[in-house]
Amino acid sequence: MRGATHARRAACAAAVALAATACGGGDSGSDSGGSGDGSAVLSSSWGDPQNPLEPANTNEVQGGKVLDMIFRSLKKYNPETGKAEDMLAEKIDTSDSQNFTITVKDGWTFSNGEKVTAQSFVDAWNYGASLKNNQKNAYFFGYIDGYDKTHPDDGSKQTADTLSGLKVTGPRTFTVKLNQKFSTFPDTLGYPAYAPLPQAFFKDHAGWLKKPVGNGPYTIDSYTKGSQMALKKWDGYNGPDKAQNGGVTLKVYTDNNTAYTDLMAGNLDLVDDVPAAQLKNVKSDLGGRYINTPAGIIQTLAFPFYDKNWNKAGSEKVRTGLSRAINRAQITETIFQKTRTPATDWTSPVLGKEGGFQDGLCGDACDYDPAAAKKLIKEGGGLPGGQIKITYNADTGSHKQWIDAVCNSINNALDNDKACVGNPVGTFADFRSQITAKKMSGPFRAGWQMDYPLIQNFLQPLYYTNASSNDGKWSNKDFDKLVNEANAETDTTKAIEKFQAAEKVVRDNMAAIPLWYQNGSAGYSERLSNVKLNPFSVPVYNEIKVG
């Protein structure tokens, strides 16, 4: 999921959408409890989003959870398989994989009563693509004709406010002309950036931001930053996935251990990230109310390539040396109780081999070897300033525990107890703001949760020059060239092979250090049933039953 970056043709992939496995490792959630109380409200742990909840400006998990509840797009990703399925799309036709005609289903409205039309999508996409609107997800519109005019990537002034490739042809139909063939473009249209927007968004933007209006199964009732957001079921919702509960109260926690304590005390119904400190006890605490299931998530350490210390000759040896100083197997077992798997590439096993996952691609660069680590770091000129500080947000995700473990591993490998220290930032929002402002001076936590199950999504948004989620600003012409070639392929197998070649460039430069693949974990109260996590590790809130 990451202001006005000028991403070049960095939208999606010419690869088939793959089914992500949502079963395995533990209890996948209860499906008992009858019909439940359709008016009862559940409470769930949460963190304040970084930005206001504009669909094209939200590129992080906490805001994404809300967008998934209040919006529905042309496609929706199946909560069990991850497969892209029609939602508001009645049909999407093409004869050449470059020109598409989209028909929007009739009968859909926003929660303020306004009809969802073709214009609702075209206006929203034009807004998201316009440089002057400073939307972090603008690059998702990069394949649509005219993007270079609405969002020039060379720093020049935009010369158009709308995308020439979008045309409304009827109340429920519009056409999309891409700037190159892209056979699986429809499979990307479930991502929130492509959500429709009501006229209220444009007529009273400030008012809309205070209380967003969407077309999903929930509406926002209230929000107090730093405290909670209350969402309630929208009874007028016409979609097939109506809410099975009366609403969801998202409670802000700056420490997920506190959230877990509240769950055990009966003050919270759902924790969607079980803290590492509780993993030893969670099965005995919760029994069948604990979920541990594979997800399309990878944890990495990113680097600030805008800092000359990390972008000079030999620095790739230092990064590789640091990678070899990290004992992934020990950390995933002792800290995470095997709810993480040591990473051997930069994507996710949920893709499968047929989808481009390359098990073992990292090779010995991801193997723990203190002697090799010392040698590589010395050959690369040593640690900048003699010490690295790994920056992370301290409010969610048990990050302190694993950052400390990573630093301990590095210190032990290098025989230097001051080689690595953690650098906590109080909140996720502050952490993201510092990253966006390019204030990192050393490695920093960089997890990636897939937007859709395509190999492209693990590579292009993170490593393509000036892509919106390329937080470290790494740039490599060979990588960009291979990605462009992959995106131009209409043959799925050839496209995946090109992306795999691009991933090897990431490996050879150690553009980021892959740490581990993450399972989704959650725990819930006895009040709830039919609780599960989707392949993106997000609770399927609308299916949860209360009582």
ZAMARGU-4260 file (C-alpha; in steps of 0.2 Angstrom, whole numbers, plus 5000, padded with zeros to 4 digits):
<rodrens>
0) 5000/5000/5000 | 5013/5024/5000 | 5016/5065/4993 | 5017/5068/4977 | 5030/5055/4971
5) 5031/5055/4952 | 5030/5036/4950 | 5033/5030/4932 | 5021/5018/4924 | 5020/5010/4941
10) 5003/5002/4942 | 5001/4984/4941 | 5006/4968/4933 | 5004/4957/4917 | 5002/4942/4928
15) 4987/4931/4932 | 4978/4934/4949 | 4983/4920/4960 | 4973/4912/4974 | 4981/4915/4991
20) 4980/4900/5003 | 4971/4905/5019 | 4972/4889/5028 | 4986/4881/5038 | 4996/4883/5054
25) 4982/4884/5066 | 4963/4887/5069 | 4956/4897/5055 | 4942/4904/5065 | 4925/4898/5072
30) 4910/4896/5061 | 4898/4892/5075 | 4886/4903/5085 | 4871/4903/5074 | 4864/4919/5067
35) 4871/4930/5081 | 4863/4947/5086 | 4863/4957/5070 | 4862/4973/5080 | 4876/4970/5092
40) 4892/4979/5091 | 4910/4972/5092 | 4926/4980/5097 | 4943/4978/5089 | 4960/4984/5092
45) 4967/4997/5079 | 4979/5011/5076 | 4976/5029/5070 | 4979/5030/5051 | 4993/5041/5044
50) 4981/5051/5033 | 4963/5056/5031 | 4953/5041/5023 | 4953/5046/5005 | 4954/5030/4995
55) 4968/5036/4984 | 4978/5043/4999 | 4978/5028/5010 | 4993/5016/5008 | 4994/5008/5026
60) 4985/4994/5035 | 4976/5004/5048 | 4967/5016/5036 | 4965/5001/5024 | 4955/4992/5037
65) 4942/5006/5037 | 4941/5008/5018 | 4938/4990/5016 | 4923/4992/5027 | 4915/5008/5020
70) 4919/5006/5002 | 4916/4993/4988 | 4925/4994/4971 | 4922/4986/4954 | 4931/4970/4961
75) 4932/4962/4978 | 4946/4950/4984 | 4938/4934/4990 | 4941/4933/5009 | 4947/4915/5008
80) 4956/4914/4992 | 4961/4931/4987 | 4954/4929/4970 | 4948/4945/4961 | 4929/4943/4959
85) 4916/4955/4952 | 4908/4967/4965 | 4901/4983/4957 | 4907/4977/4940 | 4893/4970/4929
90) 4906/4966/4916 | 4923/4972/4910 | 4925/4969/4891 | 4941/4970/4881 | 4947/4963/4864
95) 4965/4969/4864 | 4970/4970/4883 | 4972/4988/4881 | 4955/4996/4878 | 4942/4991/4891
100) 4923/4994/4893 | 4917/4994/4910 | 4898/4992/4915 | 4893/4996/4933 | 4880/4986/4941
105) 4863/4995/4943 | 4855/4998/4961 | 4871/5003/4970 | 4871/5019/4981 | 4882/5028/4993
110) 4876/5029/5011 | 4870/5047/5008 | 4858/5041/4995 | 4868/5046/4979 | 4868/5034/4965
115) 4884/5025/4961 | 4887/5028/4942 | 4901/5027/4930 | 4904/5045/4933 | 4908/5041/4952
120) 4922/5030/4946 | 4929/5042/4933 | 4929/5057/4944 | 4937/5047/4958 | 4951/5041/4947
125) 4954/5058/4939 | 4956/5065/4957 | 4968/5051/4962 | 4979/5053/4947 | 4980/5072/4948
130) 4997/5078/4954 | 4989/5094/4963 | 4979/5082/4974 | 4995/5074/4981 | 4988/5057/4983
135) 5000/5044/4988 | 4992/5030/4978 | 4992/5041/4962 | 5004/5028/4953 | 4989/5015/4953
140) 4983/5025/4938 | 4999/5025/4929 | 4994/5014/4915 | 4979/5024/4910 | 4982/5035/4895
145) 4986/5053/4900 | 4994/5050/4916 | 5010/5058/4910 | 5000/5074/4908 | 4990/5073/4925
150) 5005/5067/4935 | 5022/5070/4925 | 5036/5060/4933 | 5050/5072/4927 | 5045/5086/4940
155) 5037/5097/4927 | 5020/5105/4929 | 5005/5095/4925 | 4996/5100/4909 | 4979/5091/4912
160) 4967/5088/4926 | 4959/5073/4919 | 4965/5057/4911 | 4962/5056/4893 | 4960/5037/4894
165) 4944/5039/4904 | 4928/5042/4895 | 4910/5041/4902 | 4899/5033/4889 | 4883/5031/4898
170) 4876/5032/4916 | 4883/5015/4920 | 4897/5013/4907 | 4914/5020/4904 | 4929/5016/4894
175) 4947/5014/4899 | 4962/5016/4887 | 4978/5010/4894 | 4995/5016/4887 | 5001/4998/4884
180) 4993/4980/4884 | 4989/4974/4902 | 4978/4959/4902 | 4975/4957/4920 | 4971/4976/4923
185) 4953/4971/4929 | 4961/4960/4943 | 4969/4976/4951 | 4952/4985/4952 | 4948/4979/4970
190) 4961/4989/4977 | 4954/5004/4987 | 4962/5017/4977 | 4950/5013/4963 | 4934/5015/4974
195) 4920/5027/4968 | 4917/5043/4976 | 4901/5053/4978 | 4899/5071/4973 | 4899/5076/4991
200) 4918/5072/4991 | 4921/5086/4978 | 4908/5098/4984 | 4912/5098/5002 | 4929/5090/5003
205) 4933/5096/5021 | 4916/5090/5027 | 4918/5073/5019 | 4935/5071/5027 | 4928/5074/5044
210) 4915/5060/5041 | 4918/5050/5025 | 4904/5044/5015 | 4906/5027/5006 | 4896/5013/4998
215) 4901/4998/5008 | 4892/4988/5022 | 4897/5001/5036 | 4896/5019/5039 | 4907/5030/5050
220) 4897/5036/5065 | 4911/5045/5074 | 4930/5046/5076 | 4941/5053/5089 | 4959/5053/5085
225) 4969/5043/5097 | 4954/5035/5105 | 4942/5026/5093 | 4932/5025/5078 | 4914/5019/5078
230) 4907/5011/5063 | 4889/5005/5061 | 4880/4993/5050 | 4872/5002/5035 | 4855/4995/5033
235) 4853/5002/5016 | 4868/4992/5009 | 4863/4982/4994 | 4879/4971/4992 | 4879/4952/4994
240) 4891/4954/5009 | 4880/4963/5021 | 4886/4965/5039 | 4881/4951/5051 | 4884/4962/5066
245) 4878/4980/5071 | 4894/4988/5069 | 4913/4989/5074 | 4921/5000/5087 | 4939/5002/5082
250) 4949/5006/5098 | 4966/5014/5097 | 4980/5005/5106 | 4998/5011/5106 | 5003/4994/5114
255) 4996/4978/5108 | 5000/4970/5124 | 4988/4982/5132 | 4975/4976/5119 | 4978/4958/5123
260) 4976/4962/5142 | 4959/4970/5138 | 4954/4955/5128 | 4958/4943/5142 | 4949/4955/5154
265) 4933/4956/5143 | 4935/4974/5138 | 4939/4970/5120 | 4932/4958/5108 | 4945/4956/5095
270) 4964/4958/5094 | 4970/4956/5076 | 4989/4955/5080 | 4993/4944/5094 | 5009/4952/5103
275) 5025/4942/5103 | 5025/4942/5121 | 5009/4932/5122 | 5012/4919/5109 | 5018/4906/5122
280) 5002/4908/5131 | 4989/4912/5118 | 4983/4894/5114 | 4980/4890/5133 | 4972/4907/5135
285) 4960/4906/5120 | 4960/4889/5114 | 4950/4888/5098 | 4948/4907/5098 | 4966/4910/5092
290) 4969/4911/5073 | 4986/4908/5065 | 4985/4908/5046 | 4996/4911/5032 | 4996/4929/5024
295) 5004/4939/5010 | 5015/4948/5022 | 5034/4950/5022 | 5045/4959/5035 | 5060/4968/5029
300) 5073/4981/5034 | 5074/4995/5022 | 5088/5008/5019 | 5088/5027/5016 | 5097/5027/4999
305) 5095/5046/4999 | 5109/5045/5012 | 5126/5044/5004 | 5132/5032/5017 | 5120/5019/5010
310) 5122/5023/4992 | 5140/5022/4989 | 5152/5009/4982 | 5153/4994/4994 | 5137/4998/5003
315) 5128/4983/4996 | 5142/4972/5005 | 5138/4981/5021 | 5119/4977/5019 | 5123/4959/5014
320) 5134/4958/5029 | 5120/4964/5041 | 5109/4951/5033 | 5121/4937/5037 | 5122/4943/5055
325) 5104/4940/5058 | 5099/4923/5065 | 5081/4922/5057 | 5078/4904/5062 | 5081/4908/5081
330) 5071/4924/5081 | 5056/4917/5072 | 5056/4902/5084 | 5060/4911/5101 | 5051/4928/5098
335) 5037/4923/5086 | 5034/4905/5091 | 5035/4900/5073 | 5021/4912/5068 | 5034/4918/5056
340) 5045/4909/5043 | 5063/4915/5039 | 5062/4923/5022 | 5072/4917/5007 | 5066/4929/4994
345) 5057/4946/4993 | 5039/4940/4989 | 5028/4928/4999 | 5025/4909/4998 | 5006/4913/4996
350) 5010/4916/4978 | 5016/4898/4975 | 5029/4894/4962 | 5017/4896/4948 | 5014/4914/4954
355) 5033/4918/4955 | 5038/4914/4972 | 5057/4909/4972 | 5061/4899/4987 | 5079/4901/4991
360) 5082/4915/4979 | 5092/4925/4993 | 5104/4910/4995 | 5118/4912/5008 | 5115/4930/5009
365) 5100/4926/5021 | 5110/4912/5030 | 5117/4916/5048 | 5136/4917/5047 | 5145/4928/5059
370) 5162/4926/5050 | 5155/4930/5033 | 5145/4945/5041 | 5161/4953/5048 | 5171/4950/5032
375) 5158/4958/5021 | 5155/4973/5032 | 5174/4976/5033 | 5175/4975/5014 | 5161/4987/5012
380) 5169/5000/5023 | 5162/4996/5040 | 5145/5002/5048 | 5142/5021/5044 | 5148/5030/5060
385) 5152/5013/5068 | 5134/5009/5073 | 5117/5007/5065 | 5100/5012/5073 | 5085/5003/5067
390) 5070/5014/5067 | 5053/5007/5071 | 5036/5012/5078 | 5034/5007/5095 | 5015/5007/5096
395) 5010/4991/5087 | 5016/4974/5081 | 5028/4969/5095 | 5042/4978/5085 | 5052/4982/5100
400) 5055/4963/5104 | 5060/4958/5087 | 5071/4974/5083 | 5080/4971/5100 | 5082/4953/5095
405) 5089/4958/5078 | 5101/4970/5086 | 5107/4957/5098 | 5110/4945/5084 | 5120/4958/5074
410) 5130/4963/5090 | 5134/4945/5094 | 5139/4941/5076 | 5150/4956/5076 | 5157/4954/5093
415) 5152/4972/5097 | 5138/4976/5109 | 5136/4994/5102 | 5135/4989/5083 | 5116/4990/5083
420) 5103/4998/5093 | 5084/5001/5091 | 5077/5018/5088 | 5059/5019/5093 | 5046/5031/5086
425) 5031/5033/5097 | 5017/5031/5085 | 5014/5023/5068 | 5008/5039/5061 | 5024/5048/5067
430) 5035/5034/5060 | 5027/5035/5043 | 5028/5054/5043 | 5046/5054/5046 | 5049/5041/5032
435) 5039/5051/5020 | 5049/5066/5025 | 5065/5056/5021 | 5072/5058/5039 | 5079/5041/5040
440) 5098/5040/5043 | 5099/5021/5044 | 5089/5005/5042 | 5071/5005/5047 | 5056/4993/5048
445) 5047/4990/5032 | 5033/4977/5032 | 5023/4974/5016 | 5006/4968/5015 | 5000/4963/4998
450) 4987/4974/4989 | 4983/4959/4978 | 4991/4942/4975 | 5003/4946/4961 | 5022/4945/4961
455) 5022/4963/4954 | 5014/4969/4970 | 5029/4963/4980 | 5042/4971/4969 | 5036/4987/4959
460) 5028/4997/4972 | 5043/4995/4984 | 5058/4995/4972 | 5054/5004/4956 | 5061/5021/4954
465) 5050/5034/4963 | 5036/5021/4966 | 5025/5027/4980 | 5030/5014/4992 | 5048/5015/4988
470) 5052/5023/5005 | 5071/5021/5004 | 5071/5029/4986 | 5082/5014/4979 | 5084/5016/4960
475) 5091/5004/4948 | 5089/5005/4929 | 5090/4986/4926 | 5076/4983/4938 | 5065/4996/4930
480) 5069/4990/4913 | 5064/4972/4918 | 5048/4978/4926 | 5043/4988/4911 | 5046/4973/4900
485) 5036/4962/4912 | 5021/4974/4912 | 5021/4974/4893 | 5020/4955/4892 | 5003/4948/4888
490) 5009/4930/4891 | 5007/4926/4910 | 5022/4914/4911 | 5034/4926/4902 | 5028/4941/4913
495) 5032/4931/4929 | 5049/4926/4922 | 5053/4944/4919 | 5047/4949/4937 | 5058/4935/4944
500) 5073/4942/4934 | 5069/4959/4942 | 5069/4951/4959 | 5086/4945/4956 | 5092/4963/4954
505) 5085/4967/4971 | 5094/4952/4978 | 5111/4956/4970 | 5110/4974/4977 | 5102/4969/4993
510) 5090/4983/4991 | 5082/4978/5007 | 5085/4964/5019 | 5071/4951/5019 | 5068/4945/5037
515) 5053/4933/5037 | 5036/4929/5030 | 5022/4933/5042 | 5006/4924/5047 | 4990/4933/5052
520) 4986/4931/5070 | 4971/4936/5080 | 4962/4932/5096 | 4944/4935/5100 | 4931/4934/5114
525) 4918/4922/5118 | 4905/4934/5112 | 4911/4932/5094 | 4910/4918/5081 | 4913/4916/5062
530) 4929/4926/5064 | 4943/4924/5051 | 4957/4933/5043 | 4958/4936/5024 | 4974/4932/5015
535) 4979/4950/5018 | 4979/4947/5037 | 4964/4958/5040 | 4948/4953/5049 | 4933/4950/5038
540) 4923/4961/5049 | 4906/4960/5040 | 4905/4941/5043 | 4908/4942/5062 | 4894/4937/5072
545) 4891/4943/5090 | 4881/4934/5103
</rodrens>
